Amino acid sequence: MTRASNSPPLLVVEDLKTHFFTRRGVTKAVDGVSFTLLAGETLALVGESGCGKSVTCLSLVRLVPEPAGRIVGGRVLFEGQDLLQKSSAEMRRIRGKRIAMVLQDPMTSLNPALTIGTQVGEVVRLHQGLRGDSLRQRVLEALRRLRISAAETRLSHYPHQFSGGMRQRVSSAIALSCAPRLLIADEPTTSLDVTIQAQYLDLLREVQASAGVAVILVTHDFGIVAAIADRVAVMYAGRIVEMGSTAQIFDRPSHPYTRALLRCLPAAERGRQPLVEIGGQPPDLARLPDGCPFVPRCPDRLPICETKFPPLVAIAAGHDAHCWAALPATESAAPLVGGSGGGAAVAPPQSH
Amino acid sequence: MLEGVGLKKYFPAASGFAVGRPGAWVKALDGVSVRVAEGETLGIVGESGSGKTTLAKLCLLLERPTAGALRFDGKDTAAFDRDDLRRYRRSVQAVFQDPYSSLNPRMRVEDIVAEPLPADGGVSRAVVAERVREVLQLVGLRRESGALYPHEFSGGQRQRIAIARALVTYPKFLVLDEPVSALDVSIRAQILNLLKRLQEQLGLAYMFISHDLAAARYLATRLAVMYAGKLVEVGECDAVYTEPLHPYTEALLSAALPLHPGTRRQRIVLGGEVPSPVNPPEGCRFHPRCPRAMAQCSRQEPEWKEVKPRRFTACHLY
């Protein structure tokens, strides 16, 4: 992992808000998400279903399903330019070329009626204008890099002729064919078997290191985080509640939600020790409380948690959490940012 | 209690509109012998296509074995009469992977849960309703939730409904086919804990099918590892984890994800893919991917033997 710490970050997301306007009211799927990503870095977005991980990713590439969903605030600075100000034509030139995506189920993200060669070639042709033999060479190169054996014969095959692991490698080959700067991988190994998952993660890491691609990895599995992430952002109810390096998050989880997620993970090493459950359900994103949304499920709650959204508390350099209980007991150490809490309309400022 | 001996299940490999004798067979299960004793959990792990689900279907009598016998309490299931069959279906129930597709969205929860109760059992509606409320409470749902429809529940709650339906006939054996794979990590813990509590409370035996080794270890007392339609290793769960005998078990364990970033270890990453069940490799089915393959592995199929007390494997290394 090469990381130039003083070069400007590849991606800066500031106070991103994506809401869905439904008959039941406004669902705040993403409600003030901020983070930065350096070139070549792997950031894991972790949380339960419905916490806003996938909507965050879709917002970055402006693929939020409209008209119900709308990005209502914030900035997404990619290589210094705000993607939220781009026209749809400009976005089309960025998507697939500068920012690529790999989705969970390669069976549904690949077109069953087109050959693999056509599908990989389409991206290369559109973004790089290659034709004929040079196009073919580039496609073969992309497939070989993802270790698709006998790539020449594979070009004329259809997705159903590939196994699950190979299909995921094909869709990764499509994603990486135009040398993107950022790869968004949304649960890329969920549909894969254990040994195939290990193969894929190793390969992803290797390709990433050689191509210098930054990766945003969406997952609910802390095992995958431990295996390949550099930094971790834990999401709950549309917000990032804790962020830090992978080692910091595992060694000193500072938000009760992070601690709970880590504890409820069954791990072979732990054998039959009872699993600690997180009671209750994630909150209804259309009716978020004024205080911390984790309160009803939180073992460490304080009276103040019910009324005010917690401030961002610095735990260590590059590691912070939104939690009242994480504040030093002496209380003289002031929070980084005042928690404005407030009603649903006034979102607390967040900055990282 | 349940014993399968030399179970085989071949499916005809359909090729277009070919009529008559199929030329090729998909050997989904090719000579598997397993035993589940009263009150124990047999964990079955393996990758897609290893035959786990086919084994589950045979145990549920949803498929007939091509060869081999399945005995329940000493009696061959092939010789079951109507009453035996009815009794079997009451004692052996199942929970499947996806609680979104295994519950009928147009039925109320109370009807879903009551469905396995025999219609001709001669029990009154009030008794059925009371039993339904009882099992709903047993799985941690509110007694009144029977009046609702499945869409009003979250994924974890739906899996509880599926478990309640399995329990309503007072079974003694549950086949759990990937019951937590479709669930979020936090919900997974709830369901695993529930299954464990129910087992202790009701003395159930489980066949727990999973590709998640950690989940299998959490519940299983004995573990069976499958590969390409065959068993490669069976043993006490802890022993298999601490000292795997078969190279495939070893690779499977090492492919499991680390618990902590500090323990990113050197994994044994298997090359290649799971072999085709139509044309499995000669000799040991694992030899093309095996890091420790020897010359004889490609020629001769290894014998199933007890390598150490209560530890069984099929591998030429032993």
Boltz contact constraints between the chains, C-beta under 6 A:
constraints:
  - contact:
      token1: [A, 48]
      token2: [B, 184]
      max_distance: 6.0
  - contact:
      token1: [A, 48]
      token2: [B, 186]
      max_distance: 6.0
  - contact:
      token1: [A, 49]
      token2: [B, 184]
      max_distance: 6.0
  - contact:
      token1: [A, 163]
      token2: [B, 273]
      max_distance: 6.0
  - contact:
      token1: [A, 193]
      token2: [B, 47]
      max_distance: 6.0
  - contact:
      token1: [A, 193]
      token2: [B, 48]
      max_distance: 6.0
  - contact:
      token1: [A, 193]
      token2: [B, 211]
      max_distance: 6.0
  - contact:
      token1: [A, 194]
      token2: [B, 211]
      max_distance: 6.0
  - contact:
      token1: [A, 194]
      token2: [B, 255]
      max_distance: 6.0
  - contact:
      token1: [A, 195]
      token2: [B, 255]
      max_distance: 6.0
  - contact:
      token1: [A, 195]
      token2: [B, 270]
      max_distance: 6.0
  - contact:
      token1: [A, 198]
      token2: [B, 255]
      max_distance: 6.0
  - contact:
      token1: [A, 198]
      token2: [B, 267]
      max_distance: 6.0
  - contact:
      token1: [A, 198]
      token2: [B, 269]
      max_distance: 6.0
  - contact:
      token1: [A, 199]
      token2: [B, 269]
      max_distance: 6.0
  - contact:
      token1: [A, 202]
      token2: [B, 269]
      max_distance: 6.0
  - contact:
      token1: [A, 220]
      token2: [B, 184]
      max_distance: 6.0
  - contact:
      token1: [A, 220]
      token2: [B, 185]
      max_distance: 6.0
  - contact:
      token1: [A, 223]
      token2: [B, 257]
      max_distance: 6.0
  - contact:
      token1: [A, 224]
      token2: [B, 257]
      max_distance: 6.0
  - contact:
      token1: [A, 226]
      token2: [B, 258]
      max_distance: 6.0
  - contact:
      token1: [A, 226]
      token2: [B, 260]
      max_distance: 6.0
  - contact:
      token1: [A, 226]
      token2: [B, 261]
      max_distance: 6.0
  - contact:
      token1: [A, 227]
      token2: [B, 257]
      max_distance: 6.0
  - contact:
      token1: [A, 227]
      token2: [B, 258]
      max_distance: 6.0
  - contact:
      token1: [A, 246]
      token2: [B, 261]
      max_distance: 6.0
  - contact:
      token1: [A, 247]
      token2: [B, 261]
      max_distance: 6.0
  - contact:
      token1: [A, 250]
      token2: [B, 260]
      max_distance: 6.0
  - contact:
      token1: [A, 250]
      token2: [B, 261]
      max_distance: 6.0
  - contact:
      token1: [A, 264]
      token2: [B, 186]
      max_distance: 6.0
  - contact:
      token1: [A, 264]
      token2: [B, 189]
      max_distance: 6.0
  - contact:
      token1: [A, 266]
      token2: [B, 214]
      max_distance: 6.0
  - contact:
      token1: [A, 266]
      token2: [B, 215]
      max_distance: 6.0
  - contact:
      token1: [A, 266]
      token2: [B, 218]
      max_distance: 6.0
  - contact:
      token1: [A, 267]
      token2: [B, 214]
      max_distance: 6.0
  - contact:
      token1: [A, 267]
      token2: [B, 259]
      max_distance: 6.0
  - contact:
      token1: [A, 268]
      token2: [B, 213]
      max_distance: 6.0
  - contact:
      token1: [A, 268]
      token2: [B, 214]
      max_distance: 6.0
  - contact:
      token1: [A, 268]
      token2: [B, 217]
      max_distance: 6.0
  - contact:
      token1: [A, 268]
      token2: [B, 256]
      max_distance: 6.0
  - contact:
      token1: [A, 269]
      token2: [B, 259]
      max_distance: 6.0
  - contact:
      token1: [A, 272]
      token2: [B, 218]
      max_distance: 6.0
  - contact:
      token1: [A, 275]
      token2: [B, 189]
      max_distance: 6.0
  - contact:
      token1: [A, 275]
      token2: [B, 192]
      max_distance: 6.0
  - contact:
      token1: [A, 275]
      token2: [B, 193]
      max_distance: 6.0
  - contact:
      token1: [A, 277]
      token2: [B, 189]
      max_distance: 6.0
  - contact:
      token1: [A, 277]
      token2: [B, 190]
      max_distance: 6.0
  - contact:
      token1: [A, 278]
      token2: [B, 186]
      max_distance: 6.0
  - contact:
      token1: [A, 281]
      token2: [B, 154]
      max_distance: 6.0
